Amino acid sequence: MRADERQLQAWMIGGLDGRAADHAALLRALVPLLRAFYRRRVPGGSDDIEDMVQETLIAVHTRRATYDRDRAFTAWLFAIARYKMIDHFRRNRQHVPIDDLADILATEGFEDSSNARLDVDVLLDELPAKQARVIRATRLDGLSVAETAVAGGIGESDVKVSVHRGLKALAARIRGSER
């Protein structure tokens, strides 16, 4: 199960306060998030992705004192991840087509993006656990339906149906709150 923003931030703050178990839990929880982040953005092999994941984890560890406890953790994390990705492209003299320029180059909007993620987390918390889990995995973390099915120990069709029903329920809730 993947940790949400609140849990990641709690582990980060716990680590900053000297709780080694919280820091270790944070680093473990970041691995699948970072893999999904890089998988969606970096063409090429998994070796490059694993290298960037490790570099990012090291940066999170060594730069943890720069984290502002009053800000969203994922904004800080993904800023580091973006810099590591850009460093990787520069090191390899790699030119990459930019599908979403704002996503990669944004340096101001991280807080807005994180707040939106928190809003999504709040909405997903209102869904049944399985629907929320598969929507997070497929729509937010970038896993395929097959990967999500294997990770959840369920069938691919179950993943598809749960995503569809969950998104339908979210759309109804959003429409209801706009009235």
C-alpha positions in Angstrom: 0.0 0.0 0.0 1.3 3.4 -0.9 1.6 6.2 1.6 -0.3 9.4 1.1 1.0 13.0 1.6 0.2 13.1 5.3 2.0 9.9 6.0 5.1 10.8 4.0 5.2 14.2 5.7 4.8 12.5 9.2 7.7 10.2 8.4 9.8 13.0 7.1 9.2 15.1 10.3 9.8 12.0 12.5 13.1 11.5 10.7 14.0 15.1 11.2 13.2 14.7 14.9 15.6 11.8 15.2 13.4 8.8 14.7 15.4 6.5 12.5 12.5 4.1 11.9 10.4 6.9 10.5 13.3 8.0 8.2 13.8 4.4 7.0 10.0 4.0 6.4 10.0 7.2 4.4 12.9 6.1 2.1 11.2 2.7 1.6 7.9 4.4 0.7 9.6 6.7 -1.8 11.0 4.0 -4.0 7.8 3.1 -5.8 6.7 6.7 -6.1 10.0 7.7 -7.7 10.0 4.7 -10.0 6.6 5.6 -11.3 7.6 9.3 -11.6 10.7 8.5 -13.7 9.0 5.7 -15.7 6.5 8.2 -17.0 9.2 10.7 -18.0 12.4 9.0 -18.9 12.8 7.0 -22.1 15.1 4.0 -21.9 16.0 1.2 -19.6 15.2 0.5 -16.1 18.9 0.9 -15.1 18.7 4.6 -15.7 15.5 4.8 -13.7 17.0 2.8 -10.8 20.0 5.1 -10.8 17.9 8.2 -10.6 15.8 6.6 -7.8 18.9 5.9 -5.8 20.4 9.4 -6.5 17.1 11.0 -5.4 17.0 8.9 -2.2 20.5 10.0 -1.4 19.6 13.6 -2.1 16.5 13.3 0.2 18.7 11.9 2.9 21.5 14.4 2.6 19.3 17.5 2.1 16.6 16.6 4.6 17.6 19.6 6.7 16.4 21.9 3.9 12.8 20.6 4.1 10.3 23.2 5.5 7.9 21.4 7.9 5.1 23.8 7.0 5.1 22.9 3.3 3.9 19.8 1.4 6.5 17.1 1.4 5.8 15.8 -2.1 6.5 19.3 -3.6 9.9 19.2 -2.1 10.5 15.6 -3.1 9.5 16.1 -6.7 11.5 19.2 -7.0 14.6 17.1 -6.1 13.4 14.4 -8.5 13.1 16.8 -11.4 16.6 18.2 -10.8 18.0 14.6 -10.7 16.2 13.9 -14.0 17.6 17.0 -15.7 21.1 16.2 -14.4 20.7 12.7 -15.9 19.7 14.1 -19.3 22.6 16.5 -19.2 25.1 13.9 -18.2 24.0 11.7 -21.0 23.7 14.5 -23.5 20.2 13.2 -24.0 17.5 15.2 -25.8 14.1 14.3 -24.7 10.8 15.5 -26.3 8.9 17.4 -23.7 5.3 16.3 -23.7 4.3 18.5 -20.8 6.7 21.4 -20.6 5.0 22.9 -17.6 5.4 19.7 -15.6 9.1 19.5 -16.1 10.1 23.2 -16.0 7.8 24.4 -13.4 9.7 25.7 -10.4 6.9 27.8 -9.0 3.6 25.9 -8.9 4.9 23.0 -6.8 2.8 24.1 -3.9 -0.3 24.4 -6.1 0.4 21.0 -7.5 0.9 19.6 -4.0 -2.3 21.2 -2.8 -4.1 19.7 -5.7 -2.6 16.3 -4.8 -3.9 16.8 -1.3 -7.3 17.6 -2.6 -7.2 14.4 -4.7 -6.2 12.4 -1.6 -9.1 13.8 0.3 -11.5 12.8 -2.5 -10.0 9.4 -2.8 -10.3 8.8 0.9 -14.1 9.0 0.4 -14.0 6.0 -1.9 -13.9 2.3 -1.0 -10.3 1.3 -0.3 -9.9 -0.9 -3.3 -11.2 1.8 -5.7 -8.9 4.5 -4.2 -5.9 2.1 -4.3 -6.3 1.2 -8.0 -7.0 4.8 -9.0 -3.9 6.0 -7.1 -1.8 3.2 -8.7 -3.0 3.6 -12.3 -3.8 7.3 -12.6 -1.4 9.0 -10.1 1.5 6.6 -9.8 1.6 5.6 -13.4 1.4 1.8 -13.0 -0.2 -0.2 -15.8 -3.4 -2.2 -15.2 -1.4 -5.4 -15.2 1.1 -4.1 -12.6 -1.7 -2.8 -10.4 -3.5 -6.2 -10.7 -0.3 -8.1 -9.7 0.5 -5.7 -6.8 -3.1 -6.0 -5.5 -3.5 -9.7 -6.0 -6.6 -9.1 -8.2 -7.5 -9.5 -11.8 -7.0 -7.0 -14.5 -10.7 -6.7 -15.2 -11.3 -6.0 -11.5 -8.8 -3.2 -11.7 -10.5 -1.7 -14.8 -14.0 -2.0 -13.2 -12.8 -0.5 -9.9 -11.1 2.4 -11.7 -14.2 3.1 -13.8 -16.6 2.9 -10.8 -14.3 5.0 -8.6 -13.9 7.7 -11.2 -17.6 7.8 -11.9 -18.3 8.2 -8.1 -15.7 11.0 -7.9 -17.2 12.8 -10.8 -20.7 12.6 -9.2 -19.3 13.9 -5.9 -17.5 16.8 -7.6 -20.6 17.7 -9.6 -22.6 17.5 -6.4 -20.3 19.8 -4.5 -20.4 22.5 -7.3 -24.1 23.0 -6.8 
